[in-house]
């Protein structure tokens, strides 16, 4: 039963994240992944203007928009999902700007179709930006979420995910086959593998606890992760992920980042919690969670392929009673294992 804990945790994370994103699109439009619909790809963007009045008021932040990308690649209806400013014109400028963007349209069965997507636009004043005087053009700038991408970096415990690859004989090959893509992976021969509900969990146990890698069952993607994203996008991802940590108490998001993979991008966050919320667990697991384990450390990776979102959860579950030094050593050793597994994941569209 103890070996089921990482899989149950990962399943809850995926379900919670999916529920947070399950908005119903307007009639006659699709979401990426719905019925095999591919996600639109941005071809041209312009930056929103920063009204002088908003700069003088030093209003900064993010406007979240929903829009329909039309079959011709233009933008149809636009709706403000999360307002930043409706007084000085930041919301209006974001809407006007988005209508100027051009996309490669989403496709279904070889035909272009209307697709609903979510876009963030960020307004930020630099530390030395002076508010523009009345009648003057704004001196500052506004950026869309695609500007100023966050740095590329692996989690600290993973090193640079480089170095010598363990000889192939020490790893076992596996695959996850989907209608639109194939995912190949490999894991240490000393680990075990189990499948449940379309997810695959690779795991190993020792005196310190459990370490596991769960490749979740794919979900329809609302966007395409092919190029580095901004810090605001990473922040939005980590907020949603923290809200989905239903089986842990007082979760802390430690760090977030992004790294390239062959043909795409992984975005990731690192989370730690001192204990499990055993009351949220199935009764058969509640006592074991309270007494047998002393905390959890999770790195969650996400990417997209063929209109699908793919998540990989790298989990360290500490045994109760471990010292802080022992926990750190378990995390260090697990990070090296996880880096080797992540490097061997490849995703190919059909």
VENQUIVEN-V801804 format. One record per helix or strand. SS is the DSSP state (2 for helix, 1 for strand). FROM is the first residue (numbers start at 1). LEN is the number of residues. If there is no record, write none. Layout:
BEGIN
ss = [SS | SS]
from = [FROM | FROM]
len = [LEN | LEN]
END
This chain:
BEGIN
ss = [2 | 1 | 2 | 1 | 2 | 1 | 1 | 2 | 1 | 1 | 1 | 1 | 1 | 1 | 1 | 2 | 2 | 1 | 1 | 1 | 1 | 1 | 1 | 1 | 2 | 1 | 1 | 1 | 1 | 2 | 2 | 1 | 1 | 2 | 1]
from = [2 | 30 | 34 | 41 | 52 | 61 | 75 | 90 | 102 | 107 | 111 | 115 | 141 | 149 | 152 | 156 | 168 | 171 | 181 | 192 | 199 | 209 | 219 | 230 | 231 | 248 | 252 | 264 | 275 | 278 | 283 | 293 | 308 | 324 | 346]
len = [19 | 2 | 3 | 4 | 5 | 9 | 8 | 9 | 3 | 2 | 2 | 10 | 4 | 1 | 1 | 3 | 3 | 7 | 8 | 5 | 8 | 7 | 2 | 1 | 13 | 2 | 10 | 10 | 2 | 3 | 10 | 13 | 12 | 20 | 4]
END
